[in-house]
């Protein structure tokens, strides 16, 4: 992709050292403190985005819970989404991703450092195992990011259907749900362009367990999607 090449060329003097660090951290991820690993990812992401002519506007940062053990639920526009949230968020988190993106260069190292989990949507038993693992880790204070659409919308700022099963880990862990509205992030990697991009990340007010307790997963999915859709519409309309 042209923008990735632009990111590399802009930061060319630092790329060999950063690549070495990424690979080293990925290989020894269990031996390195979470905060140190996240700091490296954030530093590289900030420089890469600047070099790639991508500006991230962040809203609602105060809504990120101060206590550990929550799950981000953003709409999914493209391969750049995780990197945009890394720039926007100062709190370490991990990711549940589809198994198809496991071996994409650079993202592979990022996912290894984040200790991401990969879900095989064709394997029900494996998917249920991932849900259980995420539930237990969130209970222990780890933060996660899950894309409830399951895949990229491929329709720009239009939000796809949210799958109720995506919220099972939050329901079982009884943790805060943090809706995240993403705008224009698809323009970074999912278009063949190097024109300047201004993307937006909106952290919406967390939904505590007490507010969704007793709701079905399908109802939770519709509620979260509705909040994200409303935020995107307001932003696009300049409200």
RAMORA-V158181 format. One record per residue. N is the residue number from 1. RES is the residue in one small letter. D_CENTER is the distance of its C-alpha to the mean C-alpha in Angstrom with 2 decimals. Layout:
# RAMORA-V158181
n:N res:RES d_center:D_CENTER
n:N res:RES d_center:D_CENTER
This chain:
# RAMORA-V158181
n:1 res:x d_center:20.34
n:2 res:x d_center:22.27
n:3 res:x d_center:19.55
n:4 res:x d_center:18.51
n:5 res:x d_center:22.25
n:6 res:x d_center:22.57
n:7 res:x d_center:19.96
n:8 res:x d_center:21.95
n:9 res:x d_center:25.32
n:10 res:x d_center:24.56
n:11 res:x d_center:23.62
n:12 res:x d_center:26.08
n:13 res:x d_center:28.02
n:14 res:x d_center:25.03
n:15 res:x d_center:23.34
n:16 res:x d_center:25.60
n:17 res:x d_center:25.06
n:18 res:x d_center:21.29
n:19 res:x d_center:21.26
n:20 res:x d_center:23.65
n:21 res:x d_center:21.59
n:22 res:x d_center:18.40
n:23 res:x d_center:20.56
n:24 res:x d_center:22.43
n:25 res:x d_center:19.55
n:26 res:x d_center:18.03
n:27 res:x d_center:21.54
n:28 res:x d_center:22.25
n:29 res:x d_center:18.94
n:30 res:x d_center:20.87
n:31 res:x d_center:23.35
n:32 res:x d_center:21.25
n:33 res:x d_center:20.14
n:34 res:x d_center:16.48
n:35 res:x d_center:16.96
n:36 res:x d_center:18.69
n:37 res:x d_center:16.10
n:38 res:x d_center:13.31
n:39 res:x d_center:15.93
n:40 res:x d_center:16.56
n:41 res:x d_center:13.05
n:42 res:x d_center:13.02
n:43 res:x d_center:16.57
n:44 res:x d_center:16.11
n:45 res:x d_center:13.17
n:46 res:x d_center:15.40
n:47 res:x d_center:18.36
n:48 res:x d_center:16.84
n:49 res:x d_center:15.61
n:50 res:x d_center:19.06
n:51 res:x d_center:20.82
n:52 res:x d_center:19.04
n:53 res:x d_center:20.07
n:54 res:x d_center:16.66
n:55 res:x d_center:16.68
n:56 res:x d_center:13.84
n:57 res:x d_center:15.37
n:58 res:x d_center:13.88
n:59 res:x d_center:15.34
n:60 res:x d_center:15.69
n:61 res:x d_center:14.64
n:62 res:x d_center:17.48
n:63 res:x d_center:15.83
n:64 res:x d_center:13.50
n:65 res:x d_center:15.72
n:66 res:x d_center:18.01
n:67 res:x d_center:18.55
n:68 res:x d_center:16.36
n:69 res:x d_center:15.37
n:70 res:x d_center:12.96
n:71 res:x d_center:10.00
n:72 res:x d_center:7.36
n:73 res:x d_center:8.00
n:74 res:x d_center:6.94
n:75 res:x d_center:9.15
n:76 res:x d_center:8.42
n:77 res:x d_center:10.53
n:78 res:x d_center:10.27
n:79 res:x d_center:9.65
n:80 res:x d_center:8.85
n:81 res:x d_center:5.67
n:82 res:x d_center:3.70
n:83 res:x d_center:7.16
n:84 res:x d_center:7.65
n:85 res:x d_center:5.59
n:86 res:x d_center:7.43
n:87 res:x d_center:10.45
n:88 res:x d_center:10.24
n:89 res:x d_center:9.87
n:90 res:x d_center:12.81
n:91 res:x d_center:12.08
n:92 res:x d_center:10.98
n:93 res:x d_center:8.54
n:94 res:x d_center:8.15
n:95 res:x d_center:6.42
n:96 res:x d_center:8.60
n:97 res:x d_center:9.06
n:98 res:x d_center:12.28
n:99 res:x d_center:15.04
n:100 res:x d_center:15.87
n:101 res:x d_center:13.31
n:102 res:x d_center:14.43
n:103 res:x d_center:17.02
n:104 res:x d_center:15.83
n:105 res:x d_center:17.24
n:106 res:x d_center:15.22
n:107 res:x d_center:11.95
n:108 res:x d_center:14.22
n:109 res:x d_center:14.99
n:110 res:x d_center:11.55
n:111 res:x d_center:10.67
n:112 res:x d_center:14.15
n:113 res:x d_center:13.83
n:114 res:x d_center:10.81
n:115 res:x d_center:13.01
n:116 res:x d_center:10.59
n:117 res:x d_center:12.41
n:118 res:x d_center:13.31
n:119 res:x d_center:14.77
n:120 res:x d_center:17.86
n:121 res:x d_center:18.24
n:122 res:x d_center:21.93
n:123 res:x d_center:22.62
n:124 res:x d_center:22.81
n:125 res:x d_center:23.96
n:126 res:x d_center:21.17
n:127 res:x d_center:18.56
n:128 res:x d_center:20.48
n:129 res:x d_center:20.54
n:130 res:x d_center:16.77
n:131 res:x d_center:16.77
n:132 res:x d_center:19.55
n:133 res:x d_center:18.02
n:134 res:x d_center:14.83
n:135 res:x d_center:17.33
n:136 res:x d_center:19.49
n:137 res:x d_center:17.00
n:138 res:x d_center:15.65
n:139 res:x d_center:19.38
n:140 res:x d_center:19.93
n:141 res:x d_center:17.54
n:142 res:x d_center:14.29
n:143 res:x d_center:11.01
n:144 res:x d_center:8.30
n:145 res:x d_center:5.13
n:146 res:x d_center:6.85
n:147 res:x d_center:7.31
n:148 res:x d_center:10.93
n:149 res:x d_center:12.29
n:150 res:x d_center:12.02
n:151 res:x d_center:12.18
n:152 res:x d_center:12.02
n:153 res:x d_center:14.47
n:154 res:x d_center:16.40
n:155 res:x d_center:18.07
n:156 res:x d_center:16.58
n:157 res:x d_center:15.96
n:158 res:x d_center:17.40
n:159 res:x d_center:15.35
n:160 res:x d_center:16.15
n:161 res:x d_center:17.29
n:162 res:x d_center:15.20
n:163 res:x d_center:16.39
n:164 res:x d_center:17.97
n:165 res:x d_center:17.51
n:166 res:x d_center:13.75
n:167 res:x d_center:14.93
n:168 res:x d_center:17.52
n:169 res:x d_center:15.90
n:170 res:x d_center:15.58
n:171 res:x d_center:19.10
n:172 res:x d_center:20.52
n:173 res:x d_center:19.15
n:174 res:x d_center:20.22
n:175 res:x d_center:17.36
n:176 res:x d_center:16.03
n:177 res:x d_center:13.63
n:178 res:x d_center:11.58
n:179 res:x d_center:11.16
n:180 res:x d_center:9.03
n:181 res:x d_center:10.87
n:182 res:x d_center:9.87
n:183 res:x d_center:13.11
n:184 res:x d_center:14.39
n:185 res:x d_center:11.34
n:186 res:x d_center:13.07
n:187 res:x d_center:15.99
n:188 res:x d_center:14.73
n:189 res:x d_center:14.68
n:190 res:x d_center:15.82
n:191 res:x d_center:19.12
n:192 res:x d_center:21.92
n:193 res:x d_center:22.35
n:194 res:x d_center:22.31
n:195 res:x d_center:23.17
n:196 res:x d_center:21.57
n:197 res:x d_center:18.36
n:198 res:x d_center:17.39
n:199 res:x d_center:13.94
n:200 res:x d_center:13.09
n:201 res:x d_center:10.40
n:202 res:x d_center:12.19
n:203 res:x d_center:11.62
n:204 res:x d_center:14.22
n:205 res:x d_center:16.74
n:206 res:x d_center:15.85
n:207 res:x d_center:17.76
n:208 res:x d_center:19.77
n:209 res:x d_center:21.09
n:210 res:x d_center:24.47
n:211 res:x d_center:23.41
n:212 res:x d_center:22.10
n:213 res:x d_center:24.52
n:214 res:x d_center:26.73
n:215 res:x d_center:24.61
n:216 res:x d_center:23.89
n:217 res:x d_center:20.43
n:218 res:x d_center:21.21
n:219 res:x d_center:22.18
n:220 res:x d_center:19.05
n:221 res:x d_center:16.97
n:222 res:x d_center:19.36
n:223 res:x d_center:19.28
n:224 res:x d_center:15.54
n:225 res:x d_center:15.61
n:226 res:x d_center:18.72
n:227 res:x d_center:17.36
n:228 res:x d_center:14.55
n:229 res:x d_center:17.24
n:230 res:x d_center:19.65
n:231 res:x d_center:17.51
n:232 res:x d_center:16.96
n:233 res:x d_center:20.69
n:234 res:x d_center:21.80
n:235 res:x d_center:19.97
n:236 res:x d_center:21.37
n:237 res:x d_center:24.73
n:238 res:x d_center:24.72
n:239 res:x d_center:25.07
